[in-house]
Amino acid sequence: MSLHTALRCVPTLNLSRIQLNIKRQISYAEISRRRSELFSAEKQAQKEKIGRIERIEVRYLGLPQDTTLMMNRGLSTPYNCAQHISEFHCKRSALALIDGNIPWDMHRPLPDSCTLQLLTFTSPDPHHVNRAFWRTCSFLLGAVLSSTFKDEAQLQLHSFPSPNYRSGSFIYDISLAQADWCPTLHELKTLSAEMVKLAARNLPIERLEVSHELAREMFRENPFKSQQIPNIAQKNDGQVVIYRVGEHVDISRGPMVTSTRHLGRCSITSAHPVGRLDDSLPLYRFQGVALPPDFIINHIAYGILENRAKKLNPARLPTEEEQIQAKLA
């Protein structure tokens, strides 16, 4: 069967050369909706298991002044703490730091009394925020690729490597039912525009730990992630960390930034064919570059970043063991 277009939002795309031998039984939208519903049900079930609410003491360290907050164990998040401090902290905080050295998602409940620092992209030491931002970009790229390609393209998300902002590009490796697909500049710009649209929705990025069994159920339609889950769970006491943005759910150890609003200027720059996973599944490495909205640079400087991000990222391709390590990075 021939495809007249691979991307849902590019009606003029001509991919009549693509031949498909397999047709997905249910649409990505249905798969995404089911995963999101399972995510919501498990999140509610975990909340109901908390039982009696206990108070914890959170010592906030930072501007405008250090202060102590009384919060709820297992329910209150760093974002809730930021709400008690100021609207500025809610909008600018991308990541939390617990007890001085533990990076923590802003929407992840706090399990015990602790010290809390709220990190922004202009914090003196940006290492943790940079890694969280790069990881989030890969996660959002997976969401955009999944929702933008037509079901006939048979796209399957594979994995993305550990974030390395020094490499010049964030990555997501996917499989497509086509061995020789090469995106046009217009198609890459379309994907970039979809990333910007997703950012503009200001969607929270939610984290949840689920059992190995539930993770397998969530990702039963994806053979790659189904293979990854047992080893991930084995290294994490039987649990698998998943994230949700909108209705898109994916696997990652995290942490990630607070919401999509922390993604500013963004370009999907290239898609490199990087081999096959078996006799019938070509693998493509999609790459991009992005900046937080607080960082403004001129078009010449940004063009240099884009050109660098077009080059094949040297991160090793995910063997079975390496893809597991990438998820745990």
Secondary structure, 3 states (H helix, E strand, C coil): CECCCCECCCCCCCCCCCECCCCCCCCHHHHHHHHHHHHHHHHHHHHHCCCCCCEEEEEECCCCCCEEEEEECCCCCHHHHHHHHCHHHHHHCCEEEECCCEEECCCCCCCCCEEEEEECCCCCCCHHHHHHHHHHHHHHHHHHHHHHECHHHCCEEEECCCCCHHHCCEEEEEECCCCCCCCCHHHHHHHHHHHHHHHHCCCECEEEEEEHHHHHHHCCCCHHHHHHHHHHHHCCCCEEEEEEECCEEEECCCCCCCEHHHCCCEEEEEEEEEEECCCCCEEEEEEEEECCCCCCCCHHHHHHHHHHHHCCCCCCCCCHHHHHHHHHC
